[in-house]
Amino acid sequence: MKKSLLISILTVLIATTFSCKPKPQKDYLHETQEQTAERMQWWHDARFGMFIHWGIYSVPAGVYKGEDIPGIGEWIMNTAKIPIEEYEPYGREFNPVGFNAAQWVKIAKDAGMKYIVITSKHHDGFSMWDSKVSKYDIVDFSPYSKDVLKALSEECRKQGITLCFYHSIMDWHHPDANAGNWAKYREEYLKPQLKELLTGYGKIGVLWFDGEWIKEWTEDQGKDLYNFVRNLQPDIIINNRVGKGRQGMQGMNKDSTAAGDFGTPEQEILSTTSPFPWESCMTMNDTWGYKTKDTNWKSAEVLIRNLADIVSKGGNFLLNVGPTSEGRIPEASVERLKEMGDWLKINGDAIYAVKQLKNYKEGDSIRYTMSPDGKYINALLFAIPGKQITIKQVKPAEGSVIRMSGLDTDLKWNWDEATGLTIEMPDTATLPCKYVWVVKIEGTEI
Ligand code: H79
């Protein structure tokens, strides 16, 4: 055999043996309802999660050149039209020496939250981990120089809470995303970054995409990205902003072929139940990213009622905190979260893992959920107007013991066809909690 022929045969052999042919991508877009339900069970049961918007926008914190910039803090680059070269220095200043992963995770856990969704990259393009395809990240660009997502992932595992990532498709910083080379940005930046996030930080619960509304992004690209992510982490859950399915801020899908596992109402609660899974994301004041001057905090009462309302309608509640550039969760948020956690310690039974009733409410001030075994109906009362309450939609089982969560006393009750169920309320002085009271009834929905 001629030497040159031998060399070419060898070359072909070596090339085919060691070629980095990508593994065929599995198609996850057509799994069965059972497969989807099984994959999403933990998330459905969890009900309450913490959203964290943290990035270098916490440095200006709503103020640019001495001027208060209206609107949401993480949009300041866009709203105040800050050029890239003037925005980048915020990254040079970003030094969150007060960041304490253990403390953040504990705050979420004590609030009764079961998962954390943190911004790995927001629209401003700054990456909060040590990205290998970018120098514009917390490790390479900022004096802090530590991978905060790594610290959080380790702490979440330790404390038993599920870590999830928010990731913006839109990117105001990367040249390819802005100079018309979208395909290059997508294949050589967006996907490699996601691969880093999905291979370097353990099991991730949810990928929460955003910034999908730009004209460059298509439903086909969304479906491709959905499969890309699932191929890296088959059990992960992905929101509907991966593609073009969502309609406006109400956030649900316009048709059932759209990619994504759940709808994403933003700053609102669905007016009723939905057959498609959903999660309502909401700020505690009026901004996601920290703004020094935003003190328009929702009360713990409103937040707890929102949680009860959302859960009764079958949704999840993703409640936001916007930590400061020093790495601290604002005290006002911590206080409210503590109140929610205290409430959940008493009433968690009526929130976690519950089922929905056909009629999730009665009047304006009662919401219903059902225990996972279907035995109890929880009436979540937003008000106790008198010494007794009367409800029409529940028929108690014979001899049912009816109690208020947090109290050991049996409540006296009476049921008849005409009046419905009348329950005597405990003394106001002995009520176990504030804002929403849960009455557990062994019985059935009428
Ligand atoms: O990350 C937080 C915000 O920065 C980001 N989403 C939350 C979770 C965001 N919120 N609001 N916006 C972005 C404003 C965008 C509004 C619009 Fe649109 C984009 C209006 C028109 C295009 C989305 C698509 C809403 C309507 C159509």
Residues whose N, C-alpha, C, O or C-beta is under 5 A from the ligand:
A	BS01	H79	E74 D210 W213 G248 M249 W288
